[in-house]
Amino acid sequence: MSNDAVNFLNSAIGSKVATRRTIMIVASIGIFIGATFSSGMMEIARKGIFNPEYFYFSEIMIIFLAVMVTDIFLLDLFNTYGLPTSTTVSIVFELLGAATAVSIFKIYHSGGGIQNISDYLNGSSALLIIAGIFLSIGIAFIIGAIVQFISRLLFTFHYEKKIMIVGGIWSGLALSGLTYFLLFKGIKGASFVSEDFILMVKENTLILVLGAAIFWTIVMQILVSAYKINILKFVVLFGTFSLAMAFAGNDLVNFIGVPIAGLESYQLWSQSGVEAADYSMEILRAPVQTDSLLLVIGGGVMIVTLWFSKKARSVTETEVNLGRDGSIYERFTPNTLSRSIVRGAIAGMNTTVKILPNTWKEKMQKNYKEKRKNSSWDNPAFDLVRASVNLTMAGILISFATSLRLPLSTTYVSFMVAMGTSLADRAWGRNSAVYRISGVLSVVGGWFMTALIAFLVSGTFAFLMVTFDIKLIFVILPLVGLVIFFNFRLHKQKLIRKQERETFIEISENNVEDYLSNSIYNTLALMGKLTNQSVQGLVNEDLELLKHTVKAYKKSLQKLEDWNGQLYQAIKKNKHIQNSLLKDHIRCYDLQQDMMQSLSWVVKQCAKHVRNSHEPPSGLMTRRLNRVLKRFLDYQRFLLKKIKDPNKVGSVKMQRKEFQSFLNDVMESHISTVQNDEVDDIIGKMLIGLILEIKDMSAISERLVTIHLVNNKQLRPENLRQASLSPPS
């Protein structure tokens, strides 16, 4: 649920049409009402993928168990990484994988051939469902791009000026389309609506649609003309409600379809008095009208998850940021395919521009002239025109599929409509296109991986249970639970990193000096700690300690890269802060880069030496290393005290000169040792490198502390993150 629940929130949240609380309330109402429209979709889990008459109760339960366990594992994995995937695709391919595995087992033990598998699987229905799901990717993208292009030509980016003229008609058509597909089509699946009412709606569809179009157009025009209300906000909120309602009607089967089918199968078997291995499940072919209470309970679970799932927000941010106007912290790395697509698109655009008449180009250029925005990080990701197109087109497409009882992927449709509108709106500029396209390719590639993984994992679970025993589920469940636990920890770490980035962007004139000094303090503490661990790991041949040190270094390097990604945004946003303070941040980042290069050599070379099982340093070399390390850590402690209280300790420059003089003496002694052939070549070169890198780090440390002293502000102890600098034993 945390994956699909956000599909109808992205546009409203990205456009900041209202407060998050208001948006969530509107979506929750839509889910609750839409949940009662799902009854007709429940047949997909019962007979849409396999032919139930060829399976016995014990085999059906294995299929359903394998599907449910795989679904939990797979969706949690995608949600952890903030990637939108499809519960529809996962449920279809999980059913297909589990049913295929059980069918092959039955065919093998009955002596039949693989060609008989078509008896067990509902091939034509499965192909129709799969084709509909994957065709929706291209259809949604194209329709989204076309409708957004037309809408932008009508409204321009200065839509406030055009809304009085075209807003009423445009909004009326959008709302009537949503009304038609949601109420007049989706109502056919409602479990509480009588057949007579459905027949009346069907016979008067055209009149009702025209009536809705006229009604909405008149109402919208009155609101915008007489009351000066921004009717696009109403369209976006109504679209959020509509898409939530369509989502609940279409995707509720993905969450409760299999459990309900399993429950009904158990109830039927328990009343039969027949052995589980002999009770045919042909009864699942009968028409189903699911109890409305179960649908309402399922909708309630959806709503609770929507409000409280932290992973749902991660998935939301992925789509919103891929469609965001302007530059952001780009999450995805460009690849060869994304670069080729961008180059091809640029070449094609240049050719098209040469062909179009100048009057057309001038008109489009005028209409596509964007508003000048301030540089606030809190700007909406896109405007209300694009948000309304996203919701309207996605709602119509999804509801149309629901009316045909086809499980269309709401994730695919919502995401690809949003990407199509982003493309038409020029949100993917030359400076961001390669990153955004790489992101879209990663998401779409993940969708195909969803299908493959769902099929294989579900099939494997089902095959193991049918081969050995259904009780094997008690072994599978703890393993899946362990994976989910590790995913939870990983997601928690990602949230902490995200909060650290946002904290940096939100620096103000009151806390910028504290933030800078805190960064310097933690950098020096980290440098001393990792250098100490590296040398101790080298001397003691402690490979585990070195692995831990390398991991900590990589984590710190990632934090520095995150800081680099946010530094520009912080500078751009905080115009009220003195330039000198922001320059100090840039200088600090530059020095930290240099420090990480030196630290990289120390950490990696020590780890490499031990991994390769080279001889450890001799007694003389160990003593020399420990002397260097002890003096280096003493120097680092002095600098940390200087940051805490600049008035209580001596001169930084004097301390550095003394330390570097000490290093020069050690280097001279070591050179003599090398010349006298008293040390192994590998250790000899290692020690020279360590002395040089430590010398560089001491110089960097002095320059970092100087930045703090120039600010002339004592750092409050509560702002510091302590790090142990234990001397070598």
Secondary structure by P-SEA (a helix, b strand, c coil): ccccccccaaaaaaaccccaaaaaaaaaaaaaaaccccccccccccccccccccccaaaaaaaaaaaaaaaaaaaaaaaaacbbbbaaaaaaaaaaaaaaaaaaaaaaaacccccccccccaaaaaaaaaaaaaaaaaaaaaaaaaaaaaaaaaccccccccccccaaaaaaaaaaaaaaaaccccccccccccaaaaaaaaaaaaaaaaaaaaaaaaaaaaaaacccccaaaaaaaaaaaaaaaaaaacccccccaaaaaaaaaaaaaaaacccccccccccccccccccaaaaaaaaaaaaaaaaccaaaaaaaaaaaaaaccccccccccccaaaaaaaaaaaaaaaaaaaaccaaaaaaaaaaacccccccccccccccaaaaaaaaaaaaaaaaaaaaacccccaaaaaaaaaaaaaaaacccccccaaaaaaaaaaaaaaaaaaaaaaaaaaaaaaaaaaaccccaaaaaaaaaaaaaaaaaaaaaaaaaaaaaaaaaaacccccaaaaaaaaaaaaaaaaaaaaaaaaaaaaaccaaaaaaaaaaaaaaaaaaaaaaaaaaaaaaccccccaaaaaaaaaaaaaaaaaaaaaaaaaaaaaaaaaaccccccaaaaaaaaaaaaaaaaaaaaaaaaaacccccccaaaaaaaaaaaaaaaaaaaaaaaaaccccaaaaaaaaaaaaaaaaaaaaaaaaaaaaaaacbbbbccccccccccccc
